[in-house]
Amino acid sequence: MISLLKVWTWIGVVSLVILLCSNPIKAQEKLKLSYSSVDASNAVWFVAKERGFYQKHGLEPELVFILSATTSVASLVAGDVKAGNASAGAVMEGGKGSGEEGRGQIFC
């Protein structure tokens, strides 16, 4: 007959092996996204957040409302946000004289 001590020892060993071999929990990368109007073109940010698309890819989004599209572009150029949605005119105005290129993503 197997002793109770051997059974608990094997349960402990198997549990320890499972614990050590499992995938570690990955930290979510924080991502700041800007939008300058509450309309259908900016709904994608909210739908993706609510559906868990960002979390699926290891991102933790922070949606930031910026009143002006030009200010949103300036925030992107300054590196305060990683991505944003703005009109082509705002992109042209916000990027004038900045000397910065390719710092983030703008979706027109």
Sequence and secondary structure as in RCSB ss.txt:
>XXXX:A:sequence
MISLLKVWTWIGVVSLVILLCSNPIKAQEKLKLSYSSVDASNAVWFVAKERGFYQKHGLEPELVFILSATTSVAS
LVAGDVKAGNASAGAVMEGGKGSGEEGRGQIFC
>XXXX:A:secstr
   HHHHHHHHHHHHHHHHHHS      EEEEEEES  SGGGHHHHHHHHHTHHHHTTEEEEEEE S HHHHHHH
HHHTS SEEE  HHHHHHHTTT    SSSEEE 
